[in-house]
């Protein structure tokens, strides 16, 4: 392959005695190409200063790699060696400058300040001038087919590179020290360490070579410079991790595509060194397979990402709608609260005067007016209860419901409620019984008034939905679970599973409610459940089905 | 991301490009066209009396 290019047979022999030509190509070409593909990809996807800097780092690295490779190919002639050897330093220092720009823009999300560009230019310029003026190389040394470096310019180059590396470490340290966000800190640490390791590899390999040349008699010292190239794959691994883990550079597909590109690069680069036909066939087939599978993999990842993005948009819309709904719900509660307060006072007056008229406080009333007056009193009583329910709901929802907790006997309370409601039950033709299965008074810590309201609500509900039969109130305690229970069992209309599932919602009334002609707002059970839960208790309901009665269980933690 | 002013951008771009291009062209002309470099054949011919025994 190189025979036609050989200008110096002696140098060809000299090179191949020292190092394998294949190895030389294998270490330089794939890394430079891969890095270049990667950076072009990043640049195309995201045009900003971070991506542009990354592109320039890798461009300089690729040019450096190409020049270094060319400098190694000494058999192409002394002029070729001298030319490429000269320019290597310029791209070496430019790579350090762009690395600094890359880290700076990644950290501060903005381009370098202008003065830093000028400082950078000032640091790079001496190297450029020394190269142009021919001060960096002393001459061409024919016995080893190598250029002779001028140590002054070499040391200056190392100094400039070290300044850029130091600046990278300093800005990263300064930023990480003040940052609070762990994710951002980790990303900066990853970027800074990835770039620093890459540059350190590079700088160290060069310094080691200079040291070996000047202070030892090591054979073939330039061989060690090749190790510096391993810094680039390390940087790519860091960048790949950043992309996959933190979605840095906004590239979501890059994981799959970088994998395919790496595989393809490695497999394809083998093609350069194959001499036998069967090997060639196998390798070409492998390359084709990688391309085909790669295409399908990338396509499926693309589809998955599109799907995910669509879901994210939907989720965002949903969240917005939810917030709006909550606001509306709050406004509604406020409205109900204000309206109810305004209704309460006149209602109290209507009820009071209707009651007084009925009792004859304003003298005898005509027989004809008695029934309408009773209706007025009954309706206003029902209306007052509804207003109380609305007020309770708005208090629960705004979180302004107050609970005054104290220790009291739950069984005694349940018994008292049963006594209170018995006349109403009897009037309706129902039997209301109370029974306690506990040997103790079942002490609980809660707001007694509210618990009374809850039990009343549940028993009243049972009575409403029981046209005939019995409503039983049973007090129980469970020493094992430390819970006290009041169970209300009725022989009423029962409910379907569907109704049971939505029973404790706001404004929910049983489907068969109208069949038993029951007034109600559908708020009683909702309020009862909310109040119980706020005090650490539970309210559950079950029924064997429509027409088979219902069982409601009020549960509270037992006080020791 | 904010970039610096356009004029400064162009100046910098030109400065970097000129530096790289000029260095490359001058070096190419000097070393490849003119072959203006010292060709050291053996240790006695070394520039600045370098000890070349290590090469």
Contacts between the chains, C-beta under 8 A, distances in Angstrom:
chain1	res1	chain2	res2	distance
A	48	B	1	4.7
A	49	B	1	5.5
A	49	B	3	6.5
A	50	B	1	7.4
A	78	B	35	7.8
A	78	B	37	7.7
A	78	B	39	6.5
A	79	B	31	5.6
A	79	B	32	4.7
A	79	B	35	5.5
A	79	B	37	7.8
A	80	B	32	7.4
A	82	B	31	4.6
A	82	B	37	5.1
A	83	B	27	6.1
A	83	B	28	6.1
A	83	B	31	4.6
A	83	B	32	5.2
A	86	B	27	5.0
A	86	B	31	6.6
A	87	B	23	7.3
A	87	B	24	6.3
A	87	B	27	6.2
A	90	B	20	6.9
A	90	B	23	5.8
A	94	B	20	7.5
A	105	B	1	7.1
A	109	B	1	5.7
A	110	B	1	5.7
A	110	B	2	5.2
A	110	B	3	8.0
A	111	B	1	7.0
A	111	B	2	7.0
A	111	B	3	5.0
A	111	B	4	5.5
A	112	B	4	7.9
A	113	B	4	7.5
A	114	B	4	5.6
A	114	B	8	5.2
A	114	B	12	7.8
A	117	B	8	7.9
A	117	B	12	5.2
A	121	B	12	7.8
A	121	B	15	6.0
A	121	B	16	7.4
A	121	B	19	7.5
A	124	B	19	7.1
A	125	B	19	6.8
A	128	B	19	5.1
A	128	B	20	7.7
A	128	B	22	7.7
A	128	B	23	4.6
A	131	B	23	5.3
A	131	B	27	5.8
A	132	B	22	6.7
A	132	B	23	4.9
A	132	B	26	4.5
A	132	B	27	6.3
A	134	B	27	7.8
A	134	B	30	6.0
A	134	B	31	7.8
A	134	B	36	7.4
A	134	B	37	7.2
A	137	B	37	7.0
A	138	B	38	6.7
A	138	B	47	4.6
A	138	B	48	6.5
A	138	B	50	7.1
A	139	B	37	5.8
A	139	B	38	3.1
A	139	B	39	6.6
A	139	B	40	5.0
A	139	B	47	5.1
A	140	B	37	5.8
A	140	B	38	6.9
A	140	B	39	5.2
A	140	B	40	6.4
A	141	B	40	4.7
A	141	B	46	7.8
A	141	B	52	6.6
A	141	B	55	5.9
A	142	B	39	6.4
A	142	B	40	6.2
A	142	B	41	5.2
A	142	B	42	7.8
A	143	B	41	7.7
A	143	B	42	6.5
A	143	B	52	8.0
A	143	B	55	6.7
A	144	B	55	4.7
A	146	B	55	6.9
A	148	B	40	6.8
A	148	B	46	7.8
A	148	B	47	6.9
A	148	B	50	6.8
A	148	B	52	7.9
A	213	B	54	6.5
A	213	B	55	7.9
A	216	B	54	7.3
A	217	B	53	7.4
A	217	B	54	4.8
A	218	B	54	7.9
